[in-house]
Amino acid sequence: MTVRKASHAGSWYTDDGEQLDSELESWLGAVPATVDTLATTLEAESAALPMNGVRAIIGPHAGLSYSGATAAYAYRSINTSGIKRVFILGPSHHVYMRRCAFSQCTEYETPLGNMQVDREMISELQRKGRGAWESMGLAVDEDEHSLEMHLPFIYKIFEHQIDDIKLVPILVGNLSFEREQSFGALLAEYLESEENLFVVSSDFCHWGSRFRFTWYKESEDTGAVQLGKRAGPRETPIWKSIERLDYDGMRTITRLDHAEFRQYLDQTENTICGRHPIGVLLGAVSHLFPECPGNTDNGPQLRFVKYAQSSKVQEASDSSVSYASAYLYLPVKE
């Protein structure tokens, strides 16, 4: 038995189980029963949470004191009834890979209790995608935070059935568009199953010189520039330009158009660290619904329900990270 330690507990979030449980209760409890979706494609609409048919969520993976309140909106959208397995797709921050990698562990530790890894499902996927997958060693597994930061929320929402829940952690590498499509096709049948939930781990724009990204647009009608540290005051606040950039990205994701999302990334170079896990999700949806566009009454629907920034950037020398939460609803096929 190999247990992945909760290596970021005590730094990125508390390692005290009781305190962590209390914080999770507070964040989840602060989400209203009915939320307004963000007007990224259509007019804002109301959604009652939790929802039936939510097969996947997108949520942030920063330190919980920064992103926990935003992540809670994604987790409150989930009706946990009937779910037996949680796939977690997170980007690789420390190791360069051109494929996706499975954990070799049998359990993942959290301050709330350990969770079982579904070794049988991993073996099944390895057989179906022979040669497509890699394995990550324990050191890589424990260095990476994009998977771990979702475990407290997963444990919390399934706490009354935690012994029946298994994890399928997948570290997603720097994939080409074609490989995002390929891995999406491998995972599509599991996304469709009501026994599974997919958690897609991603922060949005990382802005500032420390991220080597200082993209700025005064308005929709002006060209984008990279600001130097000594750039003077702007008519449009920098944080508002960042928000506009992120909303443009969320708009393409909401349309469930994989190619359009990749084109957006190529044009803006927005530093969405989970762009490849999101791409795999979009690839899976396009495999399941090749003829059905998103956001129709009888098709898949992806809605963003919360957006936030770690700070409101005013000066070019400042920095921030953006967080967003969304849910993906899939209709039951006839």
C-alpha positions as CSV (number, residue, x, y, z in Angstrom):
1,M,0.0,0.0,0.0
2,T,1.4,3.4,-1.0
3,V,-0.2,6.5,0.6
4,R,0.3,9.9,-0.9
5,K,0.9,12.3,1.9
6,A,-1.1,15.6,2.2
7,S,2.2,17.4,1.4
8,H,0.7,20.9,1.1
9,A,-1.3,20.7,4.4
10,G,0.1,23.1,6.9
11,S,1.1,25.6,4.2
12,W,-1.4,25.9,1.4
13,Y,-4.2,25.0,3.8
14,T,-4.6,24.0,7.5
15,D,-3.4,20.5,8.6
16,D,-5.9,20.6,11.5
17,G,-8.8,18.4,10.5
18,E,-11.4,20.1,12.7
19,Q,-10.4,23.6,11.6
20,L,-10.4,22.5,7.9
21,D,-13.9,21.0,8.3
22,S,-15.1,24.2,9.8
23,E,-13.6,26.3,7.0
24,L,-15.2,24.0,4.4
25,E,-18.6,24.2,6.1
26,S,-18.3,28.0,6.1
27,W,-17.4,28.3,2.4
28,L,-20.0,25.9,1.3
29,G,-22.6,27.4,3.6
30,A,-22.0,30.9,2.1
31,V,-23.1,29.8,-1.3
32,P,-26.7,30.7,-1.9
33,A,-29.3,28.0,-2.8
34,T,-29.9,29.9,-6.1
35,V,-27.1,31.6,-7.9
36,D,-26.9,33.8,-11.0
37,T,-24.7,32.3,-13.7
38,L,-22.1,34.6,-15.2
39,A,-23.2,36.3,-18.4
40,T,-20.3,34.8,-20.5
41,T,-22.4,33.7,-23.5
42,L,-26.1,34.3,-22.8
43,E,-27.8,36.6,-20.4
44,A,-27.3,35.7,-16.8
45,E,-29.8,33.1,-15.6
46,S,-30.6,31.7,-12.2
47,A,-29.5,28.1,-11.2
48,A,-30.8,26.2,-8.2
49,L,-28.0,24.3,-6.4
50,P,-27.3,21.4,-6.3
51,M,-28.3,20.3,-9.8
52,N,-29.1,16.9,-11.3
53,G,-27.0,15.9,-14.2
54,V,-23.8,17.8,-13.3
55,R,-21.0,15.5,-14.6
56,A,-18.0,17.8,-14.2
57,I,-16.9,21.0,-12.5
58,I,-14.0,23.5,-13.1
59,G,-12.5,24.9,-9.9
60,P,-9.3,26.6,-8.7
61,H,-6.4,25.1,-6.9
62,A,-4.7,28.0,-5.1
63,G,-4.2,28.1,-1.4
64,L,-7.7,27.7,0.2
65,S,-7.6,31.0,2.0
66,Y,-7.5,32.6,-1.5
67,S,-9.6,30.3,-3.6
68,G,-11.8,28.3,-1.2
69,A,-14.7,30.6,-1.3
70,T,-14.8,30.5,-5.1
71,A,-14.2,26.7,-5.3
72,A,-17.2,26.2,-3.0
73,Y,-19.6,27.4,-5.8
74,A,-18.5,24.6,-8.0
75,Y,-18.8,22.0,-5.3
76,R,-22.2,23.2,-4.2
77,S,-23.5,22.6,-7.8
78,I,-23.0,18.8,-7.4
79,N,-25.8,16.4,-6.5
80,T,-23.7,13.6,-4.9
81,S,-26.4,10.9,-5.2
82,G,-25.3,7.9,-7.1
83,I,-21.7,9.0,-7.6
84,K,-19.1,6.4,-6.9
85,R,-15.9,7.7,-8.5
86,V,-14.2,11.1,-8.9
87,F,-11.8,11.8,-11.7
88,I,-9.4,14.7,-10.9
89,L,-7.7,16.3,-13.9
90,G,-4.9,18.7,-12.9
91,P,-2.1,20.4,-14.8
92,S,1.5,19.5,-14.1
93,H,3.3,22.6,-12.7
94,H,6.8,21.1,-12.0
95,V,7.4,18.3,-14.5
96,Y,7.2,18.6,-18.3
97,M,5.1,15.9,-19.9
98,R,3.5,15.5,-23.3
99,R,1.0,12.9,-22.1
100,C,-1.2,12.3,-19.1
101,A,0.0,10.4,-16.0
102,F,-1.7,8.3,-13.4
103,S,-0.8,8.1,-9.7
104,Q,0.8,4.9,-8.5
105,C,-0.6,5.3,-5.0
106,T,-3.4,3.3,-3.4
107,E,-4.6,6.1,-1.1
108,Y,-4.5,9.9,-0.9
109,E,-4.2,11.4,2.6
110,T,-6.2,14.4,3.7
111,P,-6.4,16.0,7.2
112,L,-10.1,14.8,7.2
113,G,-9.2,11.2,6.4
114,N,-7.7,9.1,3.6
115,M,-9.4,8.4,0.3
116,Q,-9.0,5.3,-1.9
117,V,-7.5,5.4,-5.4
118,D,-9.4,3.3,-7.9
119,R,-6.6,1.0,-9.1
120,E,-9.0,-1.1,-11.1
121,M,-10.2,1.9,-13.1
122,I,-6.7,3.0,-13.8
123,S,-5.8,-0.5,-15.1
124,E,-8.9,-0.4,-17.3
125,L,-7.9,2.9,-18.8
126,Q,-4.3,1.8,-19.3
127,R,-5.6,-1.2,-21.3
128,K,-7.9,0.9,-23.4
129,G,-5.3,3.5,-24.1
130,R,-2.3,1.3,-24.4
131,G,0.9,3.4,-24.6
132,A,-1.0,6.7,-24.2
133,W,-0.5,7.0,-20.5
134,E,2.4,7.7,-18.2
135,S,2.8,7.0,-14.5
136,M,4.0,9.6,-12.0
137,G,6.3,8.7,-9.2
138,L,5.5,9.5,-5.6
139,A,7.8,12.5,-5.5
140,V,6.1,14.0,-8.5
141,D,2.7,13.2,-7.1
142,E,3.5,14.8,-3.7
143,D,5.2,17.9,-5.3
144,E,2.1,18.7,-7.4
145,H,-0.7,20.8,-5.8
146,S,-3.3,20.9,-8.5
147,L,-4.8,17.5,-7.5
148,E,-4.4,17.8,-3.8
149,M,-6.1,21.2,-3.4
150,H,-9.4,19.6,-4.4
151,L,-9.3,16.7,-2.0
152,P,-10.7,18.6,1.1
153,F,-13.8,19.7,-0.9
154,I,-14.2,16.2,-2.4
155,Y,-14.0,14.6,1.0
156,K,-16.4,17.1,2.5
157,I,-19.2,16.8,0.0
158,F,-19.0,13.0,0.1
159,E,-18.4,12.7,3.8
160,H,-21.5,10.6,4.4
161,Q,-20.6,8.1,1.8
162,I,-16.8,8.5,1.8
163,D,-16.1,4.8,2.1
164,D,-17.9,4.2,-1.2
165,I,-16.0,6.9,-3.1
166,K,-12.8,6.2,-5.1
167,L,-10.4,8.7,-6.8
168,V,-8.9,8.6,-10.3
169,P,-6.1,11.2,-10.2
170,I,-4.8,12.2,-13.6
171,L,-1.9,14.7,-14.1
172,V,-2.3,16.3,-17.5
173,G,0.8,17.3,-19.4
174,N,1.5,19.9,-22.1
175,L,-0.8,18.4,-24.7
176,S,-1.3,19.3,-28.3
177,F,-4.8,20.0,-29.5
178,E,-4.9,16.5,-31.1
179,R,-3.8,14.8,-27.8
180,E,-6.4,16.7,-25.9
181,Q,-9.0,15.3,-28.3
182,S,-7.5,11.8,-28.0
183,F,-7.5,11.8,-24.2
184,G,-11.0,13.3,-24.2
185,A,-12.2,10.4,-26.4
186,L,-10.7,7.9,-24.0
187,L,-12.4,9.5,-21.1
188,A,-15.8,10.3,-22.8
189,E,-17.7,7.2,-21.8
190,Y,-16.7,7.8,-18.1
191,L,-17.8,11.4,-18.3
192,E,-21.2,10.3,-19.6
193,S,-21.7,7.8,-16.7
194,E,-23.8,9.1,-13.8
195,E,-21.5,7.1,-11.5
196,N,-18.6,9.4,-12.2
197,L,-17.8,13.1,-11.4
198,F,-15.0,14.9,-13.2
199,V,-13.1,17.7,-11.3
200,V,-11.1,19.9,-13.6
201,S,-8.4,21.8,-11.7
202,S,-7.5,25.3,-13.1
203,D,-6.8,28.8,-12.0
204,F,-7.3,31.5,-14.6
205,C,-5.1,34.5,-15.4
206,H,-1.7,34.8,-13.6
207,W,-0.9,38.4,-14.0
208,G,2.3,40.3,-13.2
209,S,6.0,40.4,-14.0
210,R,6.6,37.4,-11.7
211,F,4.4,35.4,-14.1
212,R,6.0,37.1,-17.2
213,F,2.5,38.2,-18.2
214,T,1.4,41.8,-18.1
215,W,-1.2,41.8,-20.9
216,Y,-3.4,44.9,-21.0
217,K,-6.1,46.3,-23.2
218,E,-7.6,49.8,-22.6
219,S,-10.8,48.7,-24.3
220,E,-12.3,46.2,-26.6
221,D,-11.3,48.4,-29.6
222,T,-7.6,48.8,-28.7
223,G,-4.8,46.5,-29.2
224,A,-3.2,44.5,-26.4
225,V,0.2,45.6,-24.9
226,Q,2.5,44.2,-22.3
227,L,3.0,46.7,-19.5
228,G,6.4,47.5,-18.0
229,K,6.7,47.8,-14.2
230,R,6.9,51.6,-14.5
231,A,3.9,52.0,-16.6
232,G,1.8,54.9,-15.5
233,P,-1.9,55.1,-14.5
234,R,-4.4,53.8,-17.0
235,E,-8.0,55.0,-17.7
236,T,-9.2,51.4,-17.4
237,P,-7.9,49.7,-14.2
238,I,-5.6,46.8,-14.9
239,W,-7.8,44.5,-12.9
240,K,-10.7,45.3,-15.1
241,S,-8.6,44.4,-18.2
242,I,-7.7,41.1,-16.6
243,E,-11.3,40.4,-15.9
244,R,-12.3,41.2,-19.5
245,L,-9.5,38.8,-20.7
246,D,-10.7,36.0,-18.4
247,Y,-14.4,36.5,-19.3
248,D,-13.4,36.2,-23.0
249,G,-11.8,32.8,-22.1
250,M,-14.8,31.7,-20.1
251,R,-17.0,32.7,-23.0
252,T,-15.2,30.2,-25.3
253,I,-15.3,27.5,-22.7
254,T,-19.0,28.0,-22.1
255,R,-19.6,27.5,-25.9
256,L,-18.0,24.1,-25.5
257,D,-16.0,24.8,-28.7
258,H,-12.6,23.1,-28.2
259,A,-11.0,24.6,-31.3
260,E,-12.2,28.1,-30.4
261,F,-10.7,27.8,-26.9
262,R,-7.4,26.8,-28.3
263,Q,-7.5,29.7,-30.8
264,Y,-8.3,32.1,-27.9
265,L,-5.2,30.8,-26.0
266,D,-3.0,31.1,-29.1
267,Q,-4.2,34.7,-29.6
268,T,-4.0,36.0,-26.0
269,E,-1.5,33.6,-24.4
270,N,-3.7,34.0,-21.2
271,T,-1.9,32.1,-18.4
272,I,-4.7,29.7,-17.6
273,C,-2.7,27.0,-16.0
274,G,-5.4,24.3,-16.4
275,R,-5.8,25.0,-20.1
276,H,-4.9,21.4,-21.0
277,P,-7.2,19.7,-18.5
278,I,-10.0,22.0,-19.7
279,G,-9.1,21.0,-23.3
280,V,-9.4,17.3,-22.4
281,L,-12.8,18.0,-20.9
282,L,-13.9,19.9,-24.1
283,G,-12.5,17.0,-26.2
284,A,-14.6,14.5,-24.2
285,V,-17.8,16.6,-24.7
286,S,-17.2,17.0,-28.4
287,H,-16.7,13.2,-28.7
288,L,-20.0,12.6,-26.9
289,F,-22.0,15.4,-28.7
290,P,-20.3,15.9,-32.1
291,E,-23.4,17.3,-33.7
292,C,-24.9,19.2,-30.8
293,P,-23.6,22.6,-29.9
294,G,-23.4,23.7,-26.3
295,N,-26.0,25.8,-24.5
296,T,-29.0,24.5,-26.3
297,D,-32.1,23.1,-24.5
298,N,-31.3,19.5,-25.4
299,G,-27.5,19.7,-25.4
300,P,-24.7,19.9,-22.9
301,Q,-24.5,23.1,-20.9
302,L,-21.5,24.6,-19.1
303,R,-22.1,27.6,-16.8
304,F,-19.7,29.7,-14.8
305,V,-21.1,30.6,-11.4
306,K,-18.3,32.5,-9.7
307,Y,-15.3,34.6,-10.6
308,A,-12.7,36.3,-8.3
309,Q,-9.2,37.7,-8.2
310,S,-6.7,37.3,-5.5
311,S,-6.2,41.1,-5.6
312,K,-7.4,44.0,-7.6
313,V,-4.3,45.1,-9.6
314,Q,-3.9,48.8,-9.8
315,E,-0.2,49.3,-10.5
316,A,1.9,47.6,-13.2
317,S,4.2,46.3,-10.4
318,D,1.3,44.4,-8.7
319,S,0.3,40.8,-9.4
320,S,-2.8,38.7,-9.1
321,V,-4.3,35.2,-9.9
322,S,-7.8,34.8,-11.1
323,Y,-10.2,32.0,-9.9
324,A,-13.4,30.7,-11.6
325,S,-15.9,28.0,-10.9
326,A,-18.2,26.3,-13.4
327,Y,-20.4,23.2,-13.7
328,L,-21.0,21.0,-16.8
329,Y,-24.5,19.5,-17.2
330,L,-24.9,16.6,-19.6
331,P,-28.4,15.6,-20.8
332,V,-29.4,11.9,-20.6
333,K,-29.2,10.4,-24.1
334,E,-32.3,8.7,-25.4
